[in-house]
Amino acid sequence: MLNGKRILLIIAGGIAAYKCLELIRRLKERGATVRCILTKSGAEFVTPLSVAALSEHKVYQDLFSLTDESEIGHIRLSREADLLVVAPATANILAKMAHGIADDLATTCLMATDKPVMMAPAMNGRMWSHEANQENIQRLESRGIIRIGPNTGEMAERGEAGVGRLAEPMEILVEIENFFRFANRLNGKHVLVTSGPTYEPIDPVRFIANRSSGKQGHAIARALHRMGAATTLVSGPSAEPDPFGVNVIHVETAQQMFDACKSALPADVAVCAAAVADWRIKQPAAGKIKKNAKNKPPQLVLAENPDILAQLSKPGGQRPLLVVGFAAETENVIEQARMKRERKQCDWIVANDVSEANGGAFGTDDNAVHLITADHEDSWPRSSKVSVANKLALCIADHLDAAS
């Protein structure tokens, strides 16, 4: 998978930098060419000699090296690579990447590149959860930079534990292999993804909604886009940033989502990950509904919303080759999902248990799902929603390959 691939590894200044020596060795074993940039802080943790010995190439450190810059080194390094990997990605280098600061060789290469970039964050748990760092992470992911980790565990500081450990070298290696495995698998395909909740107005200030965050749907859109698909994302209200390179249509109500989906057809694949409200207020009030003198609750008359998954699954017309629905259940998850797949006439259902007893799924960063098809049922272990999205995207690509 990595034979002949050119990786530019940027090693920043964190205690976890020593893990990059193992990563270099594993990449080389699989046939990759690895060139390394070592930041000034990174050189406090690993030596240029050890990095050069394992990579079998010169280690680059100085932006103002006359030898390197006579060949415009920061441009050449960033353009010759197939993939740039920043590991460990400290809070400092992430902040510079997010805000376009280019004050050393590493950050200048990151600004000059037109190639994909991966980041493997590593830092103290409090630094990881700090609002400024989370904003930077979100900004970088919205630009299409792929995040690996961080993991949960003990920190370098005695007694410290939490989220912030650098992903293990083999985990980073798998993500790099997956990147090249996914590349171009869906070239020439158009996929439609729905995500987030819908808001059904009661009056100008109130609405019916649900707890969907849009994290899983947005992750699926990113994964499919990275595999080369022309991707249309129809999103209800969500705090998630628009995925880089994806055509995003923002909607609020179920009817608006349905209309947007119809206008996005034809599509080869539709993934309905949105949590669409089944009901709407038949006639929303033009003004804010006030309490009456007797404090009696208003009588709200409901009407059924369009069933987007069922409509997209109807045989004939512009039906996508593969229609995937989602089922968020609180009990009898697999049984309910089976019945939903048959009732909606979709090809696959991705079901998850959103009960509090199971840790929920709405708003969290991880998910445990069951893939239900006409032929089999597959239960996936709890993992990040990004991992779930990548696995689902790979299943979709495999299915299309088999059907062609």
ZAMARGU-4260 file (C-alpha; in steps of 0.2 Angstrom, whole numbers, plus 5000, padded with zeros to 4 digits):
<rodrens>
0) 5000/5000/5000 | 5014/5012/5004 | 5027/5006/4991 | 5034/5021/4982 | 5024/5034/4992
5) 5033/5049/4998 | 5029/5055/5016 | 5035/5072/5023 | 5035/5069/5042 | 5035/5085/5053
10) 5041/5082/5070 | 5036/5095/5083 | 5042/5098/5101 | 5033/5086/5112 | 5039/5072/5124
15) 5030/5060/5112 | 5042/5064/5098 | 5051/5048/5102 | 5037/5038/5095 | 5041/5045/5078
20) 5056/5035/5077 | 5046/5019/5077 | 5034/5027/5065 | 5048/5031/5053 | 5054/5013/5054
25) 5037/5006/5051 | 5034/5017/5036 | 5051/5012/5028 | 5047/4994/5031 | 5032/4996/5020
30) 5042/5004/5006 | 5038/5022/5009 | 5051/5036/5006 | 5051/5047/5022 | 5059/5064/5023
35) 5058/5073/5040 | 5058/5091/5046 | 5063/5093/5064 | 5057/5109/5073 | 5069/5118/5085
40) 5058/5111/5100 | 5057/5094/5092 | 5076/5093/5092 | 5075/5094/5111 | 5067/5077/5112
45) 5075/5067/5097 | 5091/5070/5089 | 5094/5074/5070 | 5106/5060/5069 | 5093/5047/5075
50) 5080/5053/5063 | 5092/5053/5049 | 5098/5036/5053 | 5081/5029/5052 | 5074/5039/5037
55) 5091/5037/5028 | 5089/5055/5022 | 5095/5071/5028 | 5085/5080/5041 | 5079/5097/5038
60) 5078/5110/5051 | 5083/5128/5046 | 5072/5139/5036 | 5087/5150/5032 | 5099/5136/5027
65) 5109/5143/5012 | 5111/5125/5004 | 5093/5120/5006 | 5085/5137/5001 | 5096/5139/4986
70) 5084/5125/4979 | 5069/5134/4988 | 5068/5120/5000 | 5052/5123/5008 | 5043/5123/4992
75) 5052/5108/4985 | 5049/5098/5001 | 5031/5101/5002 | 5028/5099/4983 | 5038/5082/4981
80) 5028/5073/4995 | 5012/5063/4992 | 5007/5067/5010 | 5012/5078/5025 | 5011/5071/5042
85) 5013/5082/5058 | 5017/5071/5073 | 5017/5075/5087 | 5006/5090/5083 | 5008/5101/5098
90) 4996/5115/5103 | 5009/5128/5097 | 5011/5121/5079 | 4992/5118/5078 | 4989/5136/5082
95) 5001/5142/5069 | 4993/5130/5056 | 4976/5137/5060 | 4981/5155/5059 | 4993/5154/5044
100) 5009/5158/5054 | 5024/5153/5044 | 5039/5157/5055 | 5050/5142/5053 | 5054/5128/5040
105) 5039/5117/5046 | 5026/5130/5046 | 5032/5137/5030 | 5031/5120/5021 | 5013/5118/5028
110) 5008/5135/5021 | 5017/5131/5004 | 5010/5114/5001 | 4996/5109/4989 | 4996/5091/4996
115) 4985/5082/5009 | 4990/5085/5027 | 4987/5074/5043 | 4989/5079/5061 | 4992/5068/5076
120) 4989/5080/5091 | 4998/5077/5107 | 4998/5088/5123 | 4992/5089/5141 | 4974/5086/5143
125) 4970/5103/5149 | 4978/5110/5134 | 4969/5099/5123 | 4952/5104/5130 | 4956/5122/5130
130) 4943/5132/5120 | 4957/5140/5109 | 4964/5123/5105 | 4947/5116/5101 | 4943/5131/5089
135) 4960/5128/5080 | 4956/5109/5078 | 4939/5113/5071 | 4946/5126/5059 | 4960/5114/5053
140) 4947/5100/5050 | 4936/5111/5041 | 4950/5114/5029 | 4951/5096/5026 | 4966/5092/5037
145) 4964/5074/5043 | 4966/5071/5062 | 4973/5055/5070 | 4969/5054/5089 | 4973/5060/5102
150) 4971/5045/5113 | 4966/5044/5132 | 4979/5039/5145 | 4993/5044/5156 | 5003/5060/5152
155) 5021/5063/5154 | 5017/5074/5170 | 5016/5063/5185 | 4998/5060/5190 | 4991/5068/5175
160) 4979/5058/5164 | 4966/5061/5151 | 4964/5065/5132 | 4980/5071/5124 | 4991/5056/5121
165) 4999/5054/5104 | 4991/5040/5094 | 5003/5025/5094 | 5014/5023/5079 | 5004/5008/5072
170) 4988/5018/5073 | 4996/5032/5064 | 5002/5020/5051 | 4985/5012/5048 | 4977/5029/5045
175) 4991/5033/5033 | 4988/5016/5024 | 4969/5020/5024 | 4972/5037/5016 | 4981/5029/5001
180) 4969/5014/5001 | 4954/5026/5000 | 4961/5038/4988 | 4951/5039/4971 | 4940/5024/4975
185) 4925/5034/4972 | 4931/5045/4958 | 4917/5049/4946 | 4903/5045/4959 | 4891/5057/4966
190) 4885/5054/4984 | 4871/5063/4994 | 4873/5064/5013 | 4860/5071/5025 | 4866/5076/5042
195) 4860/5084/5058 | 4843/5088/5065 | 4828/5097/5058 | 4819/5112/5066 | 4800/5112/5064
200) 4794/5129/5070 | 4780/5131/5082 | 4781/5150/5082 | 4795/5162/5077 | 4804/5158/5093
205) 4800/5139/5097 | 4803/5123/5087 | 4802/5104/5088 | 4819/5096/5086 | 4830/5082/5092
210) 4848/5080/5100 | 4857/5076/5084 | 4874/5085/5083 | 4878/5081/5065 | 4895/5074/5069
215) 4892/5057/5062 | 4884/5063/5046 | 4897/5077/5043 | 4911/5064/5046 | 4903/5052/5033
220) 4903/5067/5020 | 4921/5070/5024 | 4926/5052/5022 | 4917/5050/5005 | 4924/5066/4998
225) 4942/5060/5003 | 4938/5044/4993 | 4936/5055/4977 | 4917/5056/4977 | 4908/5072/4972
230) 4899/5075/4988 | 4883/5085/4992 | 4879/5087/5011 | 4862/5093/5015 | 4863/5098/5033
235) 4851/5103/5046 | 4856/5116/5060 | 4873/5110/5067 | 4888/5117/5075 | 4899/5106/5064
240) 4910/5116/5052 | 4906/5113/5033 | 4918/5099/5027 | 4931/5105/5015 | 4928/5102/4997
245) 4910/5097/5000 | 4895/5105/4992 | 4885/5110/5008 | 4866/5114/5007 | 4860/5122/5024
250) 4842/5119/5028 | 4831/5119/5044 | 4815/5110/5041 | 4811/5092/5035 | 4802/5099/5020
255) 4817/5110/5015 | 4829/5095/5017 | 4817/5084/5006 | 4817/5098/4993 | 4836/5099/4994
260) 4839/5081/4992 | 4827/5080/4977 | 4837/5094/4968 | 4853/5085/4972 | 4848/5070/4962
265) 4854/5060/4952 | 4866/5052/4964 | 4875/5035/4964 | 4874/5034/4983 | 4862/5042/4997
270) 4867/5041/5015 | 4853/5047/5026 | 4861/5051/5042 | 4850/5066/5047 | 4838/5064/5062
275) 4823/5071/5053 | 4808/5075/5063 | 4793/5064/5059 | 4781/5078/5063 | 4779/5096/5061
280) 4766/5109/5067 | 4752/5110/5054 | 4751/5128/5055 | 4765/5137/5065 | 4759/5153/5073
285) 4764/5170/5065 | 4768/5178/5082 | 4775/5171/5098 | 4762/5161/5107 | 4758/5169/5124
290) 4752/5160/5140 | 4733/5162/5141 | 4724/5169/5157 | 4721/5151/5163 | 4739/5145/5159
295) 4732/5131/5149 | 4745/5124/5136 | 4741/5128/5118 | 4734/5114/5107 | 4746/5110/5094
300) 4740/5101/5078 | 4753/5090/5070 | 4756/5085/5052 | 4767/5071/5045 | 4783/5077/5037
305) 4790/5069/5021 | 4799/5053/5023 | 4815/5057/5015 | 4823/5039/5016 | 4807/5031/5010
310) 4806/5043/4995 | 4824/5041/4990 | 4822/5022/4991 | 4807/5021/4980 | 4811/5009/4965
315) 4813/5017/4948 | 4816/5035/4943 | 4831/5043/4950 | 4834/5030/4964 | 4852/5030/4969
320) 4861/5013/4966 | 4864/5012/4985 | 4853/5020/4999 | 4859/5019/5017 | 4848/5024/5031
325) 4851/5027/5050 | 4841/5021/5064 | 4843/5028/5082 | 4835/5016/5094 | 4834/5015/5113
330) 4828/4996/5113 | 4828/4981/5102 | 4840/4990/5091 | 4844/4976/5078 | 4826/4970/5077
335) 4819/4988/5075 | 4833/4992/5062 | 4828/4976/5052 | 4810/4981/5051 | 4814/4999/5047
340) 4825/4993/5032 | 4811/4983/5025 | 4798/4996/5028 | 4808/5010/5020 | 4814/4999/5006
345) 4832/5005/5008 | 4847/4994/5005 | 4856/4996/5021 | 4853/5003/5039 | 4866/5009/5051
350) 4858/5006/5068 | 4864/5013/5085 | 4858/5012/5103 | 4856/5030/5109 | 4849/5025/5126
355) 4858/5033/5141 | 4862/5015/5147 | 4873/5013/5132 | 4881/5029/5134 | 4871/5038/5120
360) 4877/5044/5104 | 4870/5061/5101 | 4883/5074/5103 | 4897/5062/5108 | 4913/5059/5098
365) 4911/5040/5097 | 4898/5028/5091 | 4894/5009/5091 | 4884/5004/5076 | 4876/4989/5068
370) 4876/4988/5049 | 4860/4979/5043 | 4859/4973/5025 | 4848/4961/5016 | 4861/4948/5017
375) 4870/4950/5034 | 4871/4960/5050 | 4888/4966/5056 | 4891/4974/5073 | 4905/4986/5074
380) 4914/4990/5091 | 4913/5007/5099 | 4925/5019/5090 | 4926/5037/5085 | 4913/5043/5073
385) 4927/5047/5061 | 4932/5029/5061 | 4914/5023/5059 | 4913/5035/5044 | 4929/5029/5036
390) 4923/5011/5038 | 4906/5014/5031 | 4914/5024/5016 | 4925/5008/5013 | 4910/4997/5013
395) 4901/5008/5001 | 4916/5008/4989 | 4918/4989/4990 | 4899/4987/4986 | 4900/4999/4971
400) 4915/4990/4965 | 4907/4973/4966 | 4891/4979/4958 | 4900/4987/4943
</rodrens>
